[in-house]
Amino acid sequence: MSEEKKAIIERMARKFTEIQSSDAKGYAVMCMTAYESGKESGIMEERQRWEQRQDAVATA
């Protein structure tokens, strides 16, 4: 992992741990989880499109 990425992650972790409200921390975790789920869904969707294109090429 690059030093730049490490610095970004450390900064994000520090900001998260500085959050005082447990409700705000819960919301932050919920947002991060939703982001990751959406990202993973997009990857899976793109993979399905790629596989469909490969199937179309194979049958042509």
ROSE-4610 file (N, C-alpha, C; in Angstrom, 1 decimal, always signed):
// ROSE-4610
residu = [M/M/M/S/S/S/E/E/E/E/E/E/K/K/K/K/K/K/A/A/A/I/I/I/I/I/I/E/E/E/R/R/R/M/M/M/A/A/A/R/R/R/K/K/K/F/F/F/T/T/T/E/E/E/I/I/I/Q/Q/Q/S/S/S/S/S/S/D/D/D/A/A/A/K/K/K/G/G/G/Y/Y/Y/A/A/A/V/V/V/M/M/M/C/C/C/M/M/M/T/T/T/A/A/A/Y/Y/Y/E/E/E/S/S/S/G/G/G/K/K/K/E/E/E/S/S/S/G/G/G/I/I/I/M/M/M/E/E/E/E/E/E/R/R/R/Q/Q/Q/R/R/R/W/W/W/E/E/E/Q/Q/Q/R/R/R/Q/Q/Q/D/D/D/A/A/A/V/V/V/A/A/A/T/T/T/A/A/A]
num = [1/1/1/2/2/2/3/3/3/4/4/4/5/5/5/6/6/6/7/7/7/8/8/8/9/9/9/10/10/10/11/11/11/12/12/12/13/13/13/14/14/14/15/15/15/16/16/16/17/17/17/18/18/18/19/19/19/20/20/20/21/21/21/22/22/22/23/23/23/24/24/24/25/25/25/26/26/26/27/27/27/28/28/28/29/29/29/30/30/30/31/31/31/32/32/32/33/33/33/34/34/34/35/35/35/36/36/36/37/37/37/38/38/38/39/39/39/40/40/40/41/41/41/42/42/42/43/43/43/44/44/44/45/45/45/46/46/46/47/47/47/48/48/48/49/49/49/50/50/50/51/51/51/52/52/52/53/53/53/54/54/54/55/55/55/56/56/56/57/57/57/58/58/58/59/59/59/60/60/60]
x = [+0.9/+0.0/+0.9/+0.5/+1.3/+1.3/+2.3/+2.3/+1.1/+0.8/-0.4/-1.7/-1.9/-3.1/-3.1/-1.9/-1.8/-2.2/-1.6/-1.9/-3.4/-4.0/-5.5/-6.3/-5.9/-6.6/-6.4/-5.2/-4.9/-5.7/-5.8/-6.5/-8.0/-8.6/-10.0/-10.2/-9.3/-9.5/-9.4/-8.5/-8.4/-9.7/-10.2/-11.5/-12.6/-12.7/-13.7/-13.6/-12.4/-12.3/-12.6/-12.5/-12.7/-14.2/-15.0/-16.5/-17.0/-17.6/-18.1/-19.4/-20.3/-21.7/-21.7/-22.3/-22.4/-23.4/-24.4/-25.3/-24.6/-23.8/-23.0/-22.0/-21.4/-20.5/-21.3/-22.5/-23.3/-23.7/-24.1/-24.4/-23.2/-22.1/-20.9/-20.6/-20.7/-20.5/-21.6/-22.8/-23.9/-23.6/-23.1/-22.8/-21.6/-20.6/-19.5/-19.9/-20.8/-21.3/-22.1/-23.0/-23.8/-22.9/-21.9/-20.9/-20.3/-19.8/-19.1/-20.1/-21.3/-22.3/-22.6/-22.7/-23.0/-21.8/-20.6/-19.4/-19.4/-19.6/-19.6/-20.7/-21.8/-22.9/-22.6/-21.9/-21.5/-20.5/-19.6/-18.5/-19.2/-20.1/-20.8/-21.6/-22.3/-23.1/-22.2/-21.1/-20.1/-19.6/-19.4/-18.9/-19.9/-21.2/-22.3/-22.4/-22.2/-22.3/-21.1/-19.9/-18.8/-19.0/-19.5/-19.8/-20.8/-21.8/-22.9/-22.2/-21.3/-20.7/-19.8/-19.1/-18.3/-19.1/-20.3/-21.2/-21.7/-22.0/-22.5/-21.4/-20.2/-19.1/-18.9/-19.0/-18.7/-19.8/-21.0/-22.1/-22.2/-21.6/-21.6/-20.8]
y = [-1.2/+0.0/+1.2/+2.2/+3.4/+4.2/+5.0/+5.9/+6.9/+7.3/+8.3/+7.6/+6.4/+5.7/+5.4/+5.1/+4.9/+6.2/+7.3/+8.6/+8.9/+8.6/+8.9/+8.0/+6.7/+5.8/+6.2/+6.6/+7.0/+8.3/+9.2/+10.5/+10.2/+9.3/+8.9/+8.2/+7.3/+6.6/+7.6/+8.6/+9.5/+10.4/+10.8/+11.6/+10.7/+9.5/+8.6/+8.4/+8.2/+8.0/+9.3/+10.4/+11.7/+12.0/+11.3/+11.5/+11.2/+12.1/+11.9/+11.2/+11.5/+10.9/+9.5/+8.6/+7.2/+7.1/+8.0/+8.0/+8.4/+9.4/+9.9/+8.8/+8.1/+7.0/+5.9/+5.6/+4.5/+4.9/+6.2/+6.7/+6.6/+6.9/+6.9/+5.4/+4.5/+3.1/+2.6/+3.1/+2.7/+3.2/+4.5/+5.0/+4.3/+3.9/+3.2/+1.8/+1.2/-0.1/-0.1/+1.0/+1.1/+1.4/+2.2/+2.5/+1.2/+0.4/-0.8/-1.8/-1.9/-2.7/-2.3/-1.0/-0.5/-0.7/-0.5/-0.8/-2.2/-3.1/-4.6/-4.9/-4.4/-4.6/-4.2/-3.0/-2.5/-3.4/-3.9/-4.9/-6.1/-6.7/-7.9/-7.6/-6.5/-6.1/-6.0/-5.4/-5.2/-6.6/-7.5/-8.8/-9.6/-9.5/-10.1/-9.6/-8.3/-7.7/-8.3/-8.4/-8.9/-10.4/-11.2/-12.6/-12.7/-11.8/-11.9/-11.6/-10.6/-10.2/-11.4/-12.1/-13.2/-14.3/-14.6/-15.6/-15.3/-14.0/-13.6/-13.8/-13.5/-13.6/-15.1/-16.0/-17.4/-18.1/-17.6/-18.2/-17.6/-16.5/-15.9/-16.6]
z = [+0.0/+0.0/+0.0/-0.8/-0.9/+0.4/+0.6/+1.8/+1.8/+0.6/+0.5/+0.9/+0.5/+1.0/+2.5/+3.0/+4.4/+5.2/+4.7/+5.3/+5.3/+4.2/+4.1/+5.0/+5.1/+6.0/+7.5/+7.8/+9.2/+9.5/+8.6/+8.8/+9.0/+8.2/+8.3/+9.6/+10.0/+11.3/+12.5/+12.4/+13.5/+13.6/+12.4/+12.4/+13.0/+12.7/+13.2/+14.7/+15.2/+16.6/+17.4/+16.8/+17.4/+17.5/+16.8/+16.9/+18.3/+18.9/+20.3/+20.4/+19.5/+19.6/+19.1/+19.9/+19.4/+18.3/+18.2/+17.1/+15.8/+15.9/+14.8/+14.3/+15.2/+14.9/+14.2/+14.7/+14.1/+12.7/+12.5/+11.2/+10.2/+10.7/+9.9/+9.4/+10.3/+10.0/+9.0/+9.2/+8.3/+6.9/+6.8/+5.5/+4.8/+5.6/+5.0/+4.5/+5.3/+4.9/+3.6/+3.6/+2.4/+1.1/+1.3/+0.2/-0.3/+0.6/+0.3/-0.4/+0.1/-0.5/-2.0/-2.1/-3.5/-4.4/-3.9/-4.7/-5.1/-4.2/-4.5/-5.5/-5.4/-6.3/-7.7/-7.8/-9.1/-9.7/-8.9/-9.5/-10.0/-9.2/-9.6/-10.9/-11.0/-12.1/-13.4/-13.2/-14.3/-14.8/-13.8/-14.1/-14.9/-14.6/-15.3/-16.7/-16.9/-18.3/-19.1/-18.5/-19.2/-19.6/-18.7/-19.0/-20.1/-20.1/-21.1/-22.5/-22.5/-23.8/-24.2/-23.3/-23.7/-24.2/-23.6/-24.1/-25.5/-25.7/-27.0/-28.1/-27.7/-28.7/-29.0/-27.9/-28.1/-28.9/-28.9/-29.6/-31.0/-31.3/-32.6/-33.6]
